Amino acid sequence: MNLTPLKSSPRLLLEVVLKPLQGSRFQPTGFPDLGAATYALHDNTQMLLVESAQSMANRLEEVCWDTATQEWQPSLKGLPYVSVLNEEGEVLTNSVMEAHRLNSPYILEGKDDSFLKTLQEQLKIAEEGVVDLSLLAKVLLKYDVNALIHGVFLAKKSIAGGRMRLPRALTAFIEAKNITPAASGGVKLDSVNPKGEAKTGFGHVPFHRDEFTGEITAYFNLDLAQIRGYRFPPEVEELLIAISLYKVLRFLRHGLRLRTACDLEPVSEPKLKGFELPELEELQTALPALIQKAKIHFADPRVTQVIYKK
């Protein structure tokens, strides 16, 4: 795996054309009080947001985690994270799967404040003054590598006045152009009491449904300049880039069933300039050695446990 061509690039930009696995319709993400996010370009091209950046961050994390074993996928084992247990010692959640990563209330808001005190000690910065993001990056590398890639906002005032914020290094979204709505609907049938009260779950309940057709593209932006700005040794930079590429390629192979009515597949190989993307299998083979080389920077033990007590 040769990452040398990326050393002079500020970004790695990838785009992949997608299509529905079956048929031509797909269901986009929806938003409360808005529904589907449709918009028009300056030339009146009709556009649609299929999957948002925040949702894609979650999906890129999900493909890295084995929910059956409550552990990283085999190629990523050895990376640090914070595991949250309940009072009976059972796994409740972890910093990889929590939407706000280390800023999860299950990590910072329970009666067990051991990890909170650890962060306060290691990020000991006054409420006023310049925030040292390289220090934040060093702490994230120690406890939650995933947050270095997908960003974190430690909003608690007791941690540097709530100013510790790191943006995403890897951003992704999916959109469609030249879209056309495909309106449909149906009826929830109640053969026992067709005229029953709908708000309590009885009776026939008609509903409408909007799907779309169009040209779908997934976009990925890896901010190499931001990763270099962490001021890590070369082996750590290489690890962060390799993990990011692994996330993208594994998502494209295993994570494209976004919803029941939005099951997609790539039409072609990822499009990018000046760099030959490694195969997923190549990354899976290379990652254990990269993790081993960087382990001196990780917490020991690599899994930090927190007991969540209300």
N, C-alpha and C positions, 0 to 999 in steps of 0.2 A: 504494500500500500504506500503510494508516494503522494505526500501532501505538500511537497516542495513548491509546486506551481501556485499555491495559495498564499505564499509568504508575502507577495507584493500586492495582494488584492485586499481592498477594504471590505468587500462583501462577496459572498457566494450566493448567486441568484439562480434558482431552479424553477422551472415551470413544467407541468405535466398535464397533457390533455386527457380528460376523463370522459367516460360515457356510461349510461346506465347498463348494468350487467344484463338486464332483460328489458325489452320494450324500449320506449323512448321518453317516458315521463319520470320525473324525480321530485321528491318533496324537499324543499329547502328548510333551513332552520327558521324558527319563528320567534317573535319577540312579544312580550305582554303588551296589549293595547296597540300593537302595530301589525302583527302578523308577519308575512314575508317581507323582507327588506328589498324592495324594488326601487330602481332609480334610472335616470337617463343620462347619457354622456352629452357633450356639447353638440354632437351631430345627431342627437336623438336616438342613438343606439340604446335599446332597452336592456337593462342590466339587472342582475339578481345576486344577492349575497347568499351563497349556498351554505357556507360554514364560516363563522366568525373567527377572528384571531384568538379570542379567549377560549372558544370551544376547541379549536385546533390544538392549543397548548395542552388542554386536558387529554385529547386523543393521542398526542405524541408521547405523553406520559404513560397512558394506559397500555400502549403496545410494549412498554419496557417492563411491565409488572406481571408476574404470574399470580393470579388471585387464588389459585388452588393451593399453592405452597406458601403464599404470603411472603414472596421473595422476588428479587430481581429475576428477569429472564437469565438463563445460564451464562450468556456472554457478558453480563453486567455484574455478576456476583462479585462482591468485594468492594463495591462502591458504598460510601457512607449514607445513612439516612436516619431519621428519627422515627422510632416505633412507639405508638401509643397503646398502652394496655389499660383494660378496665381494672376495677378493684379486685377482681377474681384472677387477674393475671392473664386474661385472654386478650388476643390482639383485637384492637378496636379500629385503628386506622394508622396511617403513617404519612410522613412528609412528602412522599412521592405522589400519593393519590389525593391528598388534600388540595382543594382548589387554590388556597393561598399559601401552600407549602409551609415553611416554618412559622408563618404568621397565623396558622390555624388556631382557633380558640381551644381545640383539644390539646394543643401543645403549650400554649401560653396563658390560658385563662383558667385552668383547673387549680385545685388546691395544691397539687404537686408543682411547686414553682422552681424546682431544681434546675431545669434547663433554662428557664427565664433568667435565673441568677447567673448561669453560665454565660448567656449572651450579654447580660449587663456588664459582667466583668471583662469579657473579651472585646466588647465594643464600647469600652468606657470612654465616651466622648461627651463633652458638655452640651447642654441644650442649645448653646450658641457657639458659633464658630464653624469653620469649614469641615464638612463631613469627608472623611477619608474612605472613598469607595473601594480602594485597594485593600484596606483593612477588612471591610465587609466581605469582599470577595474571598479573602484568605479564610475567614471564619466559615463562610458558606462551603468552601472546598473541604473544610475539615468535617462538617456535619451533614451537608446536603448538597452534593454536586449538582443535582437536578435543578436547584434554585439558581445556579450560575447560568444555566441555559435558558430557563423559562422565566427568570426574574422573581423578585420578591419585594414586598413592602412591609417592613417591620413597623407597624403603625403605632405601637405602644409608646406613650410619652416617656415611660421609664427606660426606654432604650434610645439614648441619644436624642431625646425630645421627639421621637416619632419621625425622624428624618432619614432613617436608613432605607433607601430605596434603590433597587437595581432593575433596570429595564430588561426586557427579553433580549437575549442574544440570538435566539432562533424564533422567527415569527412566520406564521403560515396562515393562509386563508384560501377559501375556494369560492370562485364566483362564476357566473354564467352570463353570456351575452346573446343578443338576438333572441331573447326569451319570449315565449308565448304562454299565457296561462292555459292550463287544462283543467277546467272546472268540472267537478263531479260531486257526488254526494251519496247518501244512503239513508237508511232508517234502522234504528235500533228497535227490533220487534219485541212485543210482549204479547204472546199468544194467550196468556191467562187473563190479563186485564188491560186490553188495548187502550182504554181511556183513563188509566191510572195517572197519578200525579207525577209528572216528569221530574220535578226537582227532588223527589225522594227515590228516583230510580225506577219508577213504574211507567207503564204505557208505551205506546209507539212514540219514538222520538226521531224526527227527521233531522239530518245534519248536512251541511255543505262541506266541500273539501276542495282546496286549490292545490294542484300540482303544476309543474311547468315542463316545457321542453326548451332546449337551447344548447349552446356550445359551452361546455364546462371546462374550466382550467383550475388546477391547484397551483398555488404559488408558495415558494419557500425562500426566506431571506435569512441567511446566517451572517451575522455581523462580526466579521473577523477582526475588525479594528477594535471593537469592544472587548473581545476575548484577549487581544494583545494588551489592551489597556489594564487588564487585571495584574499585569507584571508578574506572571507566573513563569517558572522554568519551562524550557521547550517541551519537556515530556508531558507537562500538564496541559499546555496549549494543544498539543497533538491529541491528548485524550479527550478534551472537550470537543474538538472538531470531529473526532471519530464517533463519539457518542451522538452528536447532533446528526451526522450523516446516517448512523444506524437508525435513529428515530424516524428520519424521513423515509428511508428505504423499507423499514419494517412496516410503517404505516401504509405505504403504497401497496405492500404485499398482503398485509393482514388486517388493516384498519379501515377499509373503505366502505364497510357497511355502516353508514352513518345513522340511518333510521330504517324502519321496516320498509318504507317506500322510497328509500334513497340508498341503493346498493350499487356502487360504482366500480369501474375497473379502468386501468390506464389504457389509453389508445396507443401510446408510443413510449419510448424511453424518455427519461427526464431531459429537458432541453437546457443547456448551459454552455458558457463560453470559456475556453482556456483551461479546462480541467476535465480529466477523464474520471468520472464517478466510479469508485470501486463497487464491486458487487456486494450484496448483503452478506453472502457467505464469507467473503474476504474480511469484512469488518468483524463478523462474529468470531473469526479465527484470531484476528489481531487484538481485539479488545482485552482479553484476559492478561496478556503480557503488558499492555499499556497500563492497565489498572495496577498490576504488580509493581511497575516502575514508579508509579505516583503514590503508592500507599503510605509513604513516609509523611505525606501531608494530610492524611485522614485521621479521624478520631480513632482511639484505641480503647475499647472495642469499637469497631466501625459502626455498629448499630447502637445508637443512644436511645435508651428506654425512658419513657415518661409514663407515670401512672395518672390517668385522668380521673379526678375526683371532683364532683360538683360542689 
